[in-house]
Amino acid sequence: MNKYLKGYLIGKAIEITVAGTAVMVARHKGLIDAEMRPTFKEDAFAENQKRAKRKRLAR
């Protein structure tokens, strides 16, 4: 195997390992849920709905 190709593949393997570790840490800390969605979006969505409702009532 070409040494450059081997180095590229090793680099990709390390990159995937680091990304997987980052996801595991984020799940453990509760930053993302099991479906890989950030947990803060639900709160932000509810806040946007409340803000829009207030704007409509203010008109």
CHARMM-style PDB file with segment names, atoms N, HN, CA, C and O in Angstrom:
ATOM      1  N   MET     1       0.848  -1.176   0.000  1.00  0.00      PROA
ATOM      2  CA  MET     1       0.000   0.000   0.000  1.00  0.00      PROA
ATOM      3  C   MET     1       0.894   1.240   0.000  1.00  0.00      PROA
ATOM      4  O   MET     1       1.921   1.292   0.677  1.00  0.00      PROA
ATOM      5  N   ASN     2       0.483   2.209  -0.760  1.00  0.00      PROA
ATOM      6  HN  ASN     2      -0.351   2.167  -1.310  1.00  0.00      PROA
ATOM      7  CA  ASN     2       1.215   3.458  -0.858  1.00  0.00      PROA
ATOM      8  C   ASN     2       1.256   4.140   0.519  1.00  0.00      PROA
ATOM      9  O   ASN     2       0.252   4.173   1.231  1.00  0.00      PROA
ATOM     10  N   LYS     3       2.415   4.677   0.881  1.00  0.00      PROA
ATOM     11  HN  LYS     3       3.230   4.650   0.302  1.00  0.00      PROA
ATOM     12  CA  LYS     3       2.545   5.267   2.217  1.00  0.00      PROA
ATOM     13  C   LYS     3       1.663   6.500   2.385  1.00  0.00      PROA
ATOM     14  O   LYS     3       1.227   6.793   3.498  1.00  0.00      PROA
ATOM     15  N   TYR     4       1.394   7.226   1.305  1.00  0.00      PROA
ATOM     16  HN  TYR     4       1.748   6.988   0.401  1.00  0.00      PROA
ATOM     17  CA  TYR     4       0.528   8.395   1.402  1.00  0.00      PROA
ATOM     18  C   TYR     4      -0.925   7.977   1.634  1.00  0.00      PROA
ATOM     19  O   TYR     4      -1.644   8.592   2.421  1.00  0.00      PROA
ATOM     20  N   LEU     5      -1.336   6.932   0.940  1.00  0.00      PROA
ATOM     21  HN  LEU     5      -0.752   6.433   0.300  1.00  0.00      PROA
ATOM     22  CA  LEU     5      -2.686   6.411   1.129  1.00  0.00      PROA
ATOM     23  C   LEU     5      -2.855   5.865   2.543  1.00  0.00      PROA
ATOM     24  O   LEU     5      -3.887   6.068   3.182  1.00  0.00      PROA
ATOM     25  N   LYS     6      -1.839   5.178   3.013  1.00  0.00      PROA
ATOM     26  HN  LYS     6      -1.001   5.013   2.493  1.00  0.00      PROA
ATOM     27  CA  LYS     6      -1.888   4.632   4.369  1.00  0.00      PROA
ATOM     28  C   LYS     6      -1.989   5.771   5.394  1.00  0.00      PROA
ATOM     29  O   LYS     6      -2.767   5.677   6.343  1.00  0.00      PROA
ATOM     30  N   GLY     7      -1.227   6.816   5.214  1.00  0.00      PROA
ATOM     31  HN  GLY     7      -0.594   6.892   4.443  1.00  0.00      PROA
ATOM     32  CA  GLY     7      -1.290   7.968   6.112  1.00  0.00      PROA
ATOM     33  C   GLY     7      -2.646   8.648   6.071  1.00  0.00      PROA
ATOM     34  O   GLY     7      -3.168   9.078   7.099  1.00  0.00      PROA
ATOM     35  N   TYR     8      -3.214   8.744   4.868  1.00  0.00      PROA
ATOM     36  HN  TYR     8      -2.790   8.395   4.033  1.00  0.00      PROA
ATOM     37  CA  TYR     8      -4.540   9.340   4.725  1.00  0.00      PROA
ATOM     38  C   TYR     8      -5.577   8.521   5.478  1.00  0.00      PROA
ATOM     39  O   TYR     8      -6.408   9.079   6.194  1.00  0.00      PROA
ATOM     40  N   LEU     9      -5.537   7.212   5.324  1.00  0.00      PROA
ATOM     41  HN  LEU     9      -4.862   6.758   4.743  1.00  0.00      PROA
ATOM     42  CA  LEU     9      -6.512   6.344   5.985  1.00  0.00      PROA
ATOM     43  C   LEU     9      -6.355   6.377   7.506  1.00  0.00      PROA
ATOM     44  O   LEU     9      -7.346   6.359   8.236  1.00  0.00      PROA
ATOM     45  N   ILE    10      -5.125   6.424   7.971  1.00  0.00      PROA
ATOM     46  HN  ILE    10      -4.320   6.438   7.378  1.00  0.00      PROA
ATOM     47  CA  ILE    10      -4.897   6.523   9.418  1.00  0.00      PROA
ATOM     48  C   ILE    10      -5.440   7.857   9.935  1.00  0.00      PROA
ATOM     49  O   ILE    10      -6.057   7.908  10.999  1.00  0.00      PROA
ATOM     50  N   GLY    11      -5.215   8.922   9.191  1.00  0.00      PROA
ATOM     51  HN  GLY    11      -4.714   8.881   8.326  1.00  0.00      PROA
ATOM     52  CA  GLY    11      -5.737  10.235   9.578  1.00  0.00      PROA
ATOM     53  C   GLY    11      -7.255  10.252   9.633  1.00  0.00      PROA
ATOM     54  O   GLY    11      -7.840  10.825  10.552  1.00  0.00      PROA
ATOM     55  N   LYS    12      -7.896   9.623   8.648  1.00  0.00      PROA
ATOM     56  HN  LYS    12      -7.420   9.158   7.901  1.00  0.00      PROA
ATOM     57  CA  LYS    12      -9.359   9.548   8.644  1.00  0.00      PROA
ATOM     58  C   LYS    12      -9.859   8.735   9.826  1.00  0.00      PROA
ATOM     59  O   LYS    12     -10.861   9.098  10.442  1.00  0.00      PROA
ATOM     60  N   ALA    13      -9.184   7.648  10.152  1.00  0.00      PROA
ATOM     61  HN  ALA    13      -8.370   7.353   9.652  1.00  0.00      PROA
ATOM     62  CA  ALA    13      -9.590   6.820  11.290  1.00  0.00      PROA
ATOM     63  C   ALA    13      -9.500   7.621  12.589  1.00  0.00      PROA
ATOM     64  O   ALA    13     -10.379   7.523  13.445  1.00  0.00      PROA
ATOM     65  N   ILE    14      -8.451   8.401  12.732  1.00  0.00      PROA
ATOM     66  HN  ILE    14      -7.736   8.481  12.037  1.00  0.00      PROA
ATOM     67  CA  ILE    14      -8.295   9.239  13.929  1.00  0.00      PROA
ATOM     68  C   ILE    14      -9.394  10.296  13.970  1.00  0.00      PROA
ATOM     69  O   ILE    14      -9.966  10.563  15.027  1.00  0.00      PROA
ATOM     70  N   GLU    15      -9.688  10.895  12.821  1.00  0.00      PROA
ATOM     71  HN  GLU    15      -9.223  10.678  11.962  1.00  0.00      PROA
ATOM     72  CA  GLU    15     -10.725  11.925  12.750  1.00  0.00      PROA
ATOM     73  C   GLU    15     -12.091  11.363  13.156  1.00  0.00      PROA
ATOM     74  O   GLU    15     -12.829  12.010  13.900  1.00  0.00      PROA
ATOM     75  N   ILE    16     -12.427  10.179  12.678  1.00  0.00      PROA
ATOM     76  HN  ILE    16     -11.828   9.654  12.074  1.00  0.00      PROA
ATOM     77  CA  ILE    16     -13.701   9.542  13.024  1.00  0.00      PROA
ATOM     78  C   ILE    16     -13.737   9.193  14.504  1.00  0.00      PROA
ATOM     79  O   ILE    16     -14.775   9.339  15.150  1.00  0.00      PROA
ATOM     80  N   THR    17     -12.622   8.738  15.043  1.00  0.00      PROA
ATOM     81  HN  THR    17     -11.779   8.619  14.518  1.00  0.00      PROA
ATOM     82  CA  THR    17     -12.561   8.402  16.468  1.00  0.00      PROA
ATOM     83  C   THR    17     -12.780   9.639  17.331  1.00  0.00      PROA
ATOM     84  O   THR    17     -13.515   9.587  18.317  1.00  0.00      PROA
ATOM     85  N   VAL    18     -12.153  10.738  16.970  1.00  0.00      PROA
ATOM     86  HN  VAL    18     -11.555  10.781  16.169  1.00  0.00      PROA
ATOM     87  CA  VAL    18     -12.305  11.980  17.729  1.00  0.00      PROA
ATOM     88  C   VAL    18     -13.751  12.477  17.651  1.00  0.00      PROA
ATOM     89  O   VAL    18     -14.309  12.923  18.654  1.00  0.00      PROA
ATOM     90  N   ALA    19     -14.352  12.401  16.472  1.00  0.00      PROA
ATOM     91  HN  ALA    19     -13.899  12.039  15.657  1.00  0.00      PROA
ATOM     92  CA  ALA    19     -15.741  12.844  16.324  1.00  0.00      PROA
ATOM     93  C   ALA    19     -16.676  11.965  17.149  1.00  0.00      PROA
ATOM     94  O   ALA    19     -17.593  12.473  17.794  1.00  0.00      PROA
ATOM     95  N   GLY    20     -16.455  10.662  17.133  1.00  0.00      PROA
ATOM     96  HN  GLY    20     -15.710  10.249  16.609  1.00  0.00      PROA
ATOM     97  CA  GLY    20     -17.277   9.750  17.931  1.00  0.00      PROA
ATOM     98  C   GLY    20     -17.142  10.013  19.411  1.00  0.00      PROA
ATOM     99  O   GLY    20     -18.126   9.964  20.149  1.00  0.00      PROA
ATOM    100  N   THR    21     -15.933  10.291  19.849  1.00  0.00      PROA
ATOM    101  HN  THR    21     -15.133  10.331  19.250  1.00  0.00      PROA
ATOM    102  CA  THR    21     -15.706  10.600  21.263  1.00  0.00      PROA
ATOM    103  C   THR    21     -16.410  11.898  21.650  1.00  0.00      PROA
ATOM    104  O   THR    21     -16.993  11.995  22.730  1.00  0.00      PROA
ATOM    105  N   ALA    22     -16.356  12.887  20.772  1.00  0.00      PROA
ATOM    106  HN  ALA    22     -15.883  12.808  19.894  1.00  0.00      PROA
ATOM    107  CA  ALA    22     -17.028  14.159  21.054  1.00  0.00      PROA
ATOM    108  C   ALA    22     -18.535  13.960  21.182  1.00  0.00      PROA
ATOM    109  O   ALA    22     -19.166  14.570  22.045  1.00  0.00      PROA
ATOM    110  N   VAL    23     -19.117  13.120  20.338  1.00  0.00      PROA
ATOM    111  HN  VAL    23     -18.605  12.624  19.636  1.00  0.00      PROA
ATOM    112  CA  VAL    23     -20.554  12.845  20.411  1.00  0.00      PROA
ATOM    113  C   VAL    23     -20.886  12.123  21.706  1.00  0.00      PROA
ATOM    114  O   VAL    23     -21.887  12.438  22.350  1.00  0.00      PROA
ATOM    115  N   MET    24     -20.061  11.158  22.097  1.00  0.00      PROA
ATOM    116  HN  MET    24     -19.248  10.902  21.574  1.00  0.00      PROA
ATOM    117  CA  MET    24     -20.310  10.425  23.340  1.00  0.00      PROA
ATOM    118  C   MET    24     -20.258  11.365  24.543  1.00  0.00      PROA
ATOM    119  O   MET    24     -21.096  11.270  25.440  1.00  0.00      PROA
ATOM    120  N   VAL    25     -19.286  12.265  24.566  1.00  0.00      PROA
ATOM    121  HN  VAL    25     -18.606  12.341  23.837  1.00  0.00      PROA
ATOM    122  CA  VAL    25     -19.163  13.212  25.677  1.00  0.00      PROA
ATOM    123  C   VAL    25     -20.370  14.150  25.700  1.00  0.00      PROA
ATOM    124  O   VAL    25     -20.912  14.442  26.766  1.00  0.00      PROA
ATOM    125  N   ALA    26     -20.791  14.620  24.525  1.00  0.00      PROA
ATOM    126  HN  ALA    26     -20.351  14.382  23.659  1.00  0.00      PROA
ATOM    127  CA  ALA    26     -21.943  15.523  24.463  1.00  0.00      PROA
ATOM    128  C   ALA    26     -23.214  14.823  24.941  1.00  0.00      PROA
ATOM    129  O   ALA    26     -24.037  15.433  25.624  1.00  0.00      PROA
ATOM    130  N   ARG    27     -23.377  13.559  24.589  1.00  0.00      PROA
ATOM    131  HN  ARG    27     -22.709  13.064  24.034  1.00  0.00      PROA
ATOM    132  CA  ARG    27     -24.545  12.808  25.070  1.00  0.00      PROA
ATOM    133  C   ARG    27     -24.481  12.635  26.575  1.00  0.00      PROA
ATOM    134  O   ARG    27     -25.490  12.777  27.265  1.00  0.00      PROA
ATOM    135  N   HSD    28     -23.311  12.331  27.079  1.00  0.00      PROA
ATOM    136  HN  HSD    28     -22.491  12.216  26.518  1.00  0.00      PROA
ATOM    137  CA  HSD    28     -23.159  12.107  28.517  1.00  0.00      PROA
ATOM    138  C   HSD    28     -23.458  13.376  29.313  1.00  0.00      PROA
ATOM    139  O   HSD    28     -24.057  13.320  30.387  1.00  0.00      PROA
ATOM    140  N   LYS    29     -23.035  14.516  28.775  1.00  0.00      PROA
ATOM    141  HN  LYS    29     -22.549  14.561  27.903  1.00  0.00      PROA
ATOM    142  CA  LYS    29     -23.263  15.787  29.466  1.00  0.00      PROA
ATOM    143  C   LYS    29     -24.668  16.321  29.234  1.00  0.00      PROA
ATOM    144  O   LYS    29     -25.068  17.301  29.862  1.00  0.00      PROA
ATOM    145  N   GLY    30     -25.428  15.686  28.337  1.00  0.00      PROA
ATOM    146  HN  GLY    30     -25.103  14.889  27.827  1.00  0.00      PROA
ATOM    147  CA  GLY    30     -26.793  16.115  28.074  1.00  0.00      PROA
ATOM    148  C   GLY    30     -26.900  17.262  27.093  1.00  0.00      PROA
ATOM    149  O   GLY    30     -27.937  17.921  27.030  1.00  0.00      PROA
ATOM    150  N   LEU    31     -25.864  17.512  26.335  1.00  0.00      PROA
ATOM    151  HN  LEU    31     -25.021  16.976  26.386  1.00  0.00      PROA
ATOM    152  CA  LEU    31     -25.907  18.601  25.363  1.00  0.00      PROA
ATOM    153  C   LEU    31     -26.727  18.236  24.130  1.00  0.00      PROA
ATOM    154  O   LEU    31     -27.314  19.109  23.491  1.00  0.00      PROA
ATOM    155  N   ILE    32     -26.766  16.951  23.799  1.00  0.00      PROA
ATOM    156  HN  ILE    32     -26.289  16.242  24.319  1.00  0.00      PROA
ATOM    157  CA  ILE    32     -27.610  16.467  22.708  1.00  0.00      PROA
ATOM    158  C   ILE    32     -28.377  15.259  23.210  1.00  0.00      PROA
ATOM    159  O   ILE    32     -27.925  14.559  24.117  1.00  0.00      PROA
ATOM    160  N   ASP    33     -29.551  15.014  22.612  1.00  0.00      PROA
ATOM    161  HN  ASP    33     -29.918  15.583  21.876  1.00  0.00      PROA
ATOM    162  CA  ASP    33     -30.331  13.853  23.022  1.00  0.00      PROA
ATOM    163  C   ASP    33     -29.996  12.665  22.121  1.00  0.00      PROA
ATOM    164  O   ASP    33     -29.089  12.756  21.294  1.00  0.00      PROA
ATOM    165  N   ALA    34     -30.703  11.575  22.270  1.00  0.00      PROA
ATOM    166  HN  ALA    34     -31.440  11.501  22.942  1.00  0.00      PROA
ATOM    167  CA  ALA    34     -30.383  10.344  21.549  1.00  0.00      PROA
ATOM    168  C   ALA    34     -30.558  10.493  20.040  1.00  0.00      PROA
ATOM    169  O   ALA    34     -29.904   9.785  19.274  1.00  0.00      PROA
ATOM    170  N   GLU    35     -31.435  11.406  19.600  1.00  0.00      PROA
ATOM    171  HN  GLU    35     -31.966  11.981  20.223  1.00  0.00      PROA
ATOM    172  CA  GLU    35     -31.670  11.596  18.167  1.00  0.00      PROA
ATOM    173  C   GLU    35     -30.725  12.628  17.560  1.00  0.00      PROA
ATOM    174  O   GLU    35     -30.941  13.091  16.440  1.00  0.00      PROA
ATOM    175  N   MET    36     -29.682  12.985  18.297  1.00  0.00      PROA
ATOM    176  HN  MET    36     -29.506  12.609  19.207  1.00  0.00      PROA
ATOM    177  CA  MET    36     -28.638  13.898  17.825  1.00  0.00      PROA
ATOM    178  C   MET    36     -29.171  15.313  17.585  1.00  0.00      PROA
ATOM    179  O   MET    36     -28.653  16.029  16.729  1.00  0.00      PROA
ATOM    180  N   ARG    37     -30.196  15.720  18.331  1.00  0.00      PROA
ATOM    181  HN  ARG    37     -30.617  15.138  19.027  1.00  0.00      PROA
ATOM    182  CA  ARG    37     -30.687  17.084  18.232  1.00  0.00      PROA
ATOM    183  C   ARG    37     -30.270  17.838  19.481  1.00  0.00      PROA
ATOM    184  O   ARG    37     -30.348  17.293  20.582  1.00  0.00      PROA
ATOM    185  N   PRO    38     -29.830  19.077  19.335  1.00  0.00      PROA
ATOM    186  CA  PRO    38     -29.504  19.858  20.532  1.00  0.00      PROA
ATOM    187  C   PRO    38     -30.741  20.020  21.409  1.00  0.00      PROA
ATOM    188  O   PRO    38     -31.842  20.209  20.893  1.00  0.00      PROA
ATOM    189  N   THR    39     -30.576  19.951  22.696  1.00  0.00      PROA
ATOM    190  HN  THR    39     -29.681  19.797  23.115  1.00  0.00      PROA
ATOM    191  CA  THR    39     -31.713  19.993  23.606  1.00  0.00      PROA
ATOM    192  C   THR    39     -32.295  21.394  23.751  1.00  0.00      PROA
ATOM    193  O   THR    39     -33.450  21.533  24.154  1.00  0.00      PROA
ATOM    194  N   PHE    40     -31.538  22.426  23.437  1.00  0.00      PROA
ATOM    195  HN  PHE    40     -30.599  22.314  23.110  1.00  0.00      PROA
ATOM    196  CA  PHE    40     -32.019  23.787  23.641  1.00  0.00      PROA
ATOM    197  C   PHE    40     -33.026  24.213  22.585  1.00  0.00      PROA
ATOM    198  O   PHE    40     -33.722  25.207  22.788  1.00  0.00      PROA
ATOM    199  N   LYS    41     -33.133  23.507  21.468  1.00  0.00      PROA
ATOM    200  HN  LYS    41     -32.567  22.699  21.303  1.00  0.00      PROA
ATOM    201  CA  LYS    41     -34.015  23.932  20.385  1.00  0.00      PROA
ATOM    202  C   LYS    41     -35.480  23.918  20.803  1.00  0.00      PROA
ATOM    203  O   LYS    41     -36.243  24.788  20.384  1.00  0.00      PROA
ATOM    204  N   GLU    42     -35.886  22.953  21.617  1.00  0.00      PROA
ATOM    205  HN  GLU    42     -35.265  22.246  21.957  1.00  0.00      PROA
ATOM    206  CA  GLU    42     -37.277  22.880  22.037  1.00  0.00      PROA
ATOM    207  C   GLU    42     -37.643  24.121  22.847  1.00  0.00      PROA
ATOM    208  O   GLU    42     -38.712  24.701  22.655  1.00  0.00      PROA
ATOM    209  N   ASP    43     -36.760  24.522  23.744  1.00  0.00      PROA
ATOM    210  HN  ASP    43     -35.892  24.051  23.900  1.00  0.00      PROA
ATOM    211  CA  ASP    43     -37.014  25.717  24.542  1.00  0.00      PROA
ATOM    212  C   ASP    43     -37.044  26.964  23.663  1.00  0.00      PROA
ATOM    213  O   ASP    43     -37.886  27.841  23.854  1.00  0.00      PROA
ATOM    214  N   ALA    44     -36.138  27.042  22.711  1.00  0.00      PROA
ATOM    215  HN  ALA    44     -35.454  26.330  22.556  1.00  0.00      PROA
ATOM    216  CA  ALA    44     -36.093  28.195  21.822  1.00  0.00      PROA
ATOM    217  C   ALA    44     -37.351  28.249  20.962  1.00  0.00      PROA
ATOM    218  O   ALA    44     -37.878  29.331  20.704  1.00  0.00      PROA
ATOM    219  N   PHE    45     -37.835  27.095  20.517  1.00  0.00      PROA
ATOM    220  HN  PHE    45     -37.407  26.216  20.727  1.00  0.00      PROA
ATOM    221  CA  PHE    45     -39.050  27.049  19.706  1.00  0.00      PROA
ATOM    222  C   PHE    45     -40.247  27.554  20.510  1.00  0.00      PROA
ATOM    223  O   PHE    45     -41.054  28.334  20.005  1.00  0.00      PROA
ATOM    224  N   ALA    46     -40.357  27.112  21.754  1.00  0.00      PROA
ATOM    225  HN  ALA    46     -39.701  26.479  22.165  1.00  0.00      PROA
ATOM    226  CA  ALA    46     -41.456  27.555  22.619  1.00  0.00      PROA
ATOM    227  C   ALA    46     -41.364  29.059  22.876  1.00  0.00      PROA
ATOM    228  O   ALA    46     -42.380  29.754  22.887  1.00  0.00      PROA
ATOM    229  N   GLU    47     -40.152  29.554  23.080  1.00  0.00      PROA
ATOM    230  HN  GLU    47     -39.327  28.989  23.071  1.00  0.00      PROA
ATOM    231  CA  GLU    47     -39.971  30.993  23.292  1.00  0.00      PROA
ATOM    232  C   GLU    47     -40.380  31.784  22.055  1.00  0.00      PROA
ATOM    233  O   GLU    47     -41.019  32.830  22.168  1.00  0.00      PROA
ATOM    234  N   ASN    48     -40.013  31.289  20.875  1.00  0.00      PROA
ATOM    235  HN  ASN    48     -39.494  30.439  20.784  1.00  0.00      PROA
ATOM    236  CA  ASN    48     -40.385  31.984  19.639  1.00  0.00      PROA
ATOM    237  C   ASN    48     -41.894  32.008  19.466  1.00  0.00      PROA
ATOM    238  O   ASN    48     -42.448  33.010  19.013  1.00  0.00      PROA
ATOM    239  N   GLN    49     -42.569  30.917  19.823  1.00  0.00      PROA
ATOM    240  HN  GLN    49     -42.119  30.104  20.192  1.00  0.00      PROA
ATOM    241  CA  GLN    49     -44.027  30.884  19.730  1.00  0.00      PROA
ATOM    242  C   GLN    49     -44.653  31.898  20.685  1.00  0.00      PROA
ATOM    243  O   GLN    49     -45.583  32.613  20.312  1.00  0.00      PROA
ATOM    244  N   LYS    50     -44.146  31.959  21.914  1.00  0.00      PROA
ATOM    245  HN  LYS    50     -43.390  31.378  22.217  1.00  0.00      PROA
ATOM    246  CA  LYS    50     -44.670  32.919  22.888  1.00  0.00      PROA
ATOM    247  C   LYS    50     -44.461  34.354  22.405  1.00  0.00      PROA
ATOM    248  O   LYS    50     -45.353  35.193  22.521  1.00  0.00      PROA
ATOM    249  N   ARG    51     -43.276  34.624  21.863  1.00  0.00      PROA
ATOM    250  HN  ARG    51     -42.551  33.942  21.768  1.00  0.00      PROA
ATOM    251  CA  ARG    51     -42.964  35.967  21.376  1.00  0.00      PROA
ATOM    252  C   ARG    51     -43.884  36.343  20.216  1.00  0.00      PROA
ATOM    253  O   ARG    51     -44.370  37.472  20.150  1.00  0.00      PROA
ATOM    254  N   ALA    52     -44.124  35.401  19.299  1.00  0.00      PROA
ATOM    255  HN  ALA    52     -43.729  34.484  19.351  1.00  0.00      PROA
ATOM    256  CA  ALA    52     -45.002  35.670  18.162  1.00  0.00      PROA
ATOM    257  C   ALA    52     -46.436  35.909  18.632  1.00  0.00      PROA
ATOM    258  O   ALA    52     -47.131  36.771  18.094  1.00  0.00      PROA
ATOM    259  N   LYS    53     -46.874  35.158  19.622  1.00  0.00      PROA
ATOM    260  HN  LYS    53     -46.309  34.458  20.059  1.00  0.00      PROA
ATOM    261  CA  LYS    53     -48.227  35.337  20.158  1.00  0.00      PROA
ATOM    262  C   LYS    53     -48.375  36.724  20.786  1.00  0.00      PROA
ATOM    263  O   LYS    53     -49.394  37.389  20.598  1.00  0.00      PROA
ATOM    264  N   ARG    54     -47.360  37.155  21.530  1.00  0.00      PROA
ATOM    265  HN  ARG    54     -46.533  36.615  21.683  1.00  0.00      PROA
ATOM    266  CA  ARG    54     -47.392  38.481  22.138  1.00  0.00      PROA
ATOM    267  C   ARG    54     -47.440  39.579  21.073  1.00  0.00      PROA
ATOM    268  O   ARG    54     -48.148  40.574  21.231  1.00  0.00      PROA
ATOM    269  N   LYS    55     -46.684  39.391  19.991  1.00  0.00      PROA
ATOM    270  HN  LYS    55     -46.110  38.582  19.863  1.00  0.00      PROA
ATOM    271  CA  LYS    55     -46.684  40.384  18.915  1.00  0.00      PROA
ATOM    272  C   LYS    55     -48.061  40.482  18.266  1.00  0.00      PROA
ATOM    273  O   LYS    55     -48.536  41.578  17.967  1.00  0.00      PROA
ATOM    274  N   ARG    56     -48.702  39.324  18.048  1.00  0.00      PROA
ATOM    275  HN  ARG    56     -48.316  38.434  18.290  1.00  0.00      PROA
ATOM    276  CA  ARG    56     -50.035  39.334  17.444  1.00  0.00      PROA
ATOM    277  C   ARG    56     -51.043  40.024  18.359  1.00  0.00      PROA
ATOM    278  O   ARG    56     -51.893  40.783  17.893  1.00  0.00      PROA
ATOM    279  N   LEU    57     -50.946  39.761  19.653  1.00  0.00      PROA
ATOM    280  HN  LEU    57     -50.255  39.145  20.031  1.00  0.00      PROA
ATOM    281  CA  LEU    57     -51.876  40.378  20.596  1.00  0.00      PROA
ATOM    282  C   LEU    57     -51.645  41.882  20.727  1.00  0.00      PROA
ATOM    283  O   LEU    57     -52.578  42.633  21.008  1.00  0.00      PROA
ATOM    284  N   ALA    58     -50.422  42.312  20.525  1.00  0.00      PROA
ATOM    285  HN  ALA    58     -49.664  41.701  20.296  1.00  0.00      PROA
ATOM    286  CA  ALA    58     -50.090  43.725  20.675  1.00  0.00      PROA
ATOM    287  C   ALA    58     -50.610  44.560  19.509  1.00  0.00      PROA
ATOM    288  O   ALA    58     -50.722  45.780  19.633  1.00  0.00      PROA
ATOM    289  N   ARG    59     -50.923  43.944  18.405  1.00  0.00      PROA
ATOM    290  HN  ARG    59     -50.832  42.953  18.304  1.00  0.00      PROA
ATOM    291  CA  ARG    59     -51.382  44.699  17.222  1.00  0.00      PROA
ATOM    292  C   ARG    59     -52.786  45.182  17.388  1.00  0.00      PROA
ATOM    293  OT1 ARG    59     -53.325  45.831  16.491  1.00  0.00      PROA
TER     294      ARG     59
END
